[in-house]
Amino acid sequence: MKQGDAMANFLVFAGTSEGRRLVEYLNACGASVCASVATEYGKMLLPEGVEVLSKRLDTSDIAALLKSLQLDCVIDATHPYAVLATDHIHAACEETGTPYLRLIRPSDMPDDGCVFVEDAAQAAEVLAAATGKVLLTTGVKELDAFVHLTDYQERIFPRVLPSAESIQRCLALGYRIQNIIAMQGPFTRELNSAMMRQIGASIVVTKESGGAGGFAEKLGAARDAGAIAVVIGRPRTEVGLTYNELVERLTRDFGLQPRTASEGSGTAARRFPLFVNLTNSKIALFGGGAAAVARAAALLPYCGALTVVSAHPSPELEALGVTILRRSYMQGDCAGCELVSAATGNLEIDRAICKEAHSAGIPAECVAAPPEGAFCIPTVLDGPLLTIGIYGDKAAVERMIPDMKSLLNQKQEPFD
């Protein structure tokens, strides 16, 4: 493995949200990164400037690719259920002597309240013995198993990615077009519940896909609806590293350091700490999760008009008493604002918000990809005589906060 200042060269099989996040991280560190995805839709989700291969590969294809590239490491971030893909990648790395790391999702398997099955075929058997409409969230690869139900066209509502390939697959198997839900996640518990109410579903079929796959949100929605959750358990126990463990390993082994670079520039852009008067500023904050809560709490004491746009604001956000527009982002929402913060938790949406803001000359923060934003909201500590803003590595900031709070509590003499 390379050490020090030499640019590391990675190939990431980015079949999951964590895989795309890892590609973003490596790209932000200035590493040479190539990403492999199975579909054109997966290619669209990756950042500009990253070389992307968008086709399915078997062991011989991958081995040939590895021989043509001078790689420091291959990272397998395919879906937990893409067992065959993982086998192909691992076998090709073994054949070519290429270092291999596996990115895994922590399991969130519950102890009760679910019907567990081994595969999609067994899930279909459970549905055959039950009645009621079904929200099917297992993806297009498993659709075949459910067409053997005599009433599948009336009962099954498949939720798939909004790509032509996915929709065509549903239609080719005979699923009714009015039953197809074509949407890109992540899905909140509330949105899952709303979907189940809309279609009258009494059963949800899901894979045990971990936190990043929205598993807990699906189970929560099933409980809210009094529905049965049919869970396809993981096909095997995996050995690998979680996202945070993997980033720590790569940072240590390859000396990676995220850059703070302005969008499209190849030069480092250091952030200048600037304290500004926001009393009369109109600020728009997009998002309803923890990142949005942190920003709303930091901004509220200082700004005149803060409006949050979120279809699913968290209770913590509502408790702040901020003005909330309860809907998703719409083109034109940035108009008339002096500052914009995009903190939806969805990289594509955050980018769309920032693109609108930038085109209108409005400074915007992109929480999902900080180097692409014009500014970053720091952690703010406020005292009677001092206001301290801290921004940087999360662990380093957390270590500094106790000392900074102690400083705020000390008696200070005003500056001349």
Disulfide bonds with the S-S distance in Angstrom:
none
